[in-house]
Amino acid sequence: MIPEEDRGPAWLRDYGFTDFGNIEADIAAMEEFAKKLAADVQNNYVPRLAGVTDAMLTQLPPAATTFPELVDFMTTHQQAQDVTQQNVFNFANGTNHFAKAARNISEEYRGSDAFSHARVSDVDRAFDKAVKPQTGTVEQGDV
C-alpha cells in the first residue's frame, strides 16, 4: 500500500484514465445533423469554391534577388498559400466524410436498444469507412 503522502494530490490520481466505454446518441438527431451538414456544404460552400480557388491561384511576380527579405517573404507566402489552398479544398470532402460517418452510425444503431451498445471503436470504424472509400470510387458530395 502506498502511503497517503506519496500518492500525490487527490484531484490528479485518476489522470490519464477515461471511461468512454459506451456512447449514447440520439439517432434521429444524428441523421438530421448528417443531412443538414452535407446540404450546407453543397449549397453554401461548393458554389463559392471555384472563386476562392481562382483568387488564391493568382501568381505574384518574382521578387528581386537583390532584396533577400522580400524573397523570404514571397517563399513563406507561397507556402502559406499552398497550405490554405489544401485546407479550402479538403474542407468540403472532410465535412462530407464527417456527415457520412454520422449517417453510417445512425443507420447501424437505428434499433431501439442497439445504439446503447455503441463503443468508441464503432465510431472510429465509421470514420475510417467514411474517409477511406473503396479505390476508384467517388463518394456522393465529394468535390
C-alpha positions in Angstrom: 0.0 0.0 0.0 1.3 3.4 -0.9 1.3 5.9 2.0 -1.1 8.8 1.6 1.7 11.4 1.4 3.2 9.6 -1.5 0.1 9.3 -3.6 0.0 12.8 -4.9 -3.0 15.2 -4.9 -6.4 13.6 -4.9 -7.6 15.5 -7.9 -4.8 14.2 -10.0 -4.9 10.5 -9.0 -7.0 9.4 -11.9 -5.2 11.5 -14.5 -4.9 9.6 -17.8 -7.9 7.4 -17.1 -11.1 7.9 -19.1 -14.0 5.6 -19.4 -15.6 6.3 -22.7 -17.0 2.7 -22.8 -20.4 3.4 -24.2 -21.7 6.3 -26.2 -25.3 7.4 -26.1 -26.6 9.2 -29.0 -29.9 10.5 -30.4 -30.0 8.6 -33.7 -32.7 10.8 -35.3 -30.8 13.9 -34.4 -27.6 12.3 -35.8 -29.4 11.6 -39.1 -30.7 15.1 -39.3 -27.3 16.5 -38.5 -25.7 14.5 -41.3 -28.3 15.6 -43.8 -28.0 19.3 -42.8 -24.2 19.3 -42.8 -24.0 17.7 -46.2 -26.6 20.1 -47.6 -24.9 23.1 -46.2 -21.6 22.2 -47.9 -23.3 21.6 -51.2 -25.5 24.7 -51.0 -23.2 27.3 -49.4 -19.6 26.1 -49.8 -19.2 24.3 -53.1 -20.7 27.2 -55.2 -18.0 29.6 -53.9 -15.1 27.1 -54.0 -14.1 27.9 -57.6 -14.0 31.7 -56.9 -11.8 31.2 -53.8 -9.6 28.8 -55.6 -9.1 31.0 -58.6 -8.3 34.0 -56.4 -5.7 32.0 -54.4 -4.0 30.7 -57.6 -3.1 34.2 -58.7 0.7 34.2 -59.3 2.7 37.1 -57.9 5.7 38.4 -59.9 9.0 37.1 -58.7 10.9 39.1 -56.1 14.2 40.8 -56.9 17.0 38.6 -55.8 18.8 41.7 -54.5 16.1 42.0 -51.8 16.5 38.8 -49.8 13.9 39.7 -47.2 11.3 40.0 -49.9 12.4 36.7 -51.4 12.0 35.1 -48.0 8.6 36.7 -47.6 7.4 35.5 -51.0 8.6 32.0 -50.3 6.8 31.9 -46.9 3.7 33.5 -48.6 3.7 30.8 -51.3 3.9 28.0 -48.6 1.1 29.6 -46.6 -1.0 29.9 -49.8 -0.4 26.3 -50.6 -1.5 25.1 -47.2 -4.5 27.4 -47.3 -5.4 26.1 -50.7 -5.3 22.5 -49.5 -7.4 23.4 -46.4 -10.0 25.1 -48.6 -10.2 22.2 -51.0 -10.2 19.5 -48.2 -12.9 21.2 -46.1 -15.7 20.1 -48.4 -14.6 16.5 -48.7 -13.7 16.2 -45.0 -17.1 17.7 -44.0 -18.9 15.2 -46.3 -16.9 12.3 -44.8 -17.9 13.5 -41.3 -21.6 13.6 -42.4 -21.3 10.2 -44.0 -19.8 8.8 -40.8 -22.7 10.2 -38.8 -25.2 8.7 -41.3 -23.4 5.3 -41.1 -23.5 5.3 -37.3 -27.2 6.3 -37.3 -28.0 3.5 -39.8 -26.1 0.9 -37.9 -27.6 1.8 -34.5 -31.1 2.7 -35.5 -32.7 -0.1 -33.5 -34.2 0.8 -30.1 -31.5 -0.8 -28.0 -28.7 -1.1 -30.5 -27.2 2.3 -30.0 -26.8 1.8 -26.3 -24.1 -0.8 -27.2 -22.1 1.6 -29.4 -18.5 1.9 -28.5 -15.7 4.4 -29.4 -14.2 1.7 -31.7 -17.6 1.7 -33.6 -17.4 5.4 -34.1 -13.7 5.2 -35.1 -14.6 2.4 -37.6 -17.4 4.5 -39.1 -15.0 7.4 -39.6 -12.4 5.1 -41.2 -15.0 3.7 -43.5 -16.1 7.3 -44.5 -12.6 8.6 -45.1 -11.2 5.5 -46.9 -13.7 4.6 -49.6 -13.0 1.8 -52.0 -10.3 2.5 -54.5 -11.6 4.2 -57.7 -14.9 5.3 -56.2 -16.2 8.9 -55.9 -18.3 9.5 -52.9 -21.5 11.5 -53.2 -20.8 15.1 -52.2 -17.1 14.9 -52.9 -15.8 17.9 -54.8 
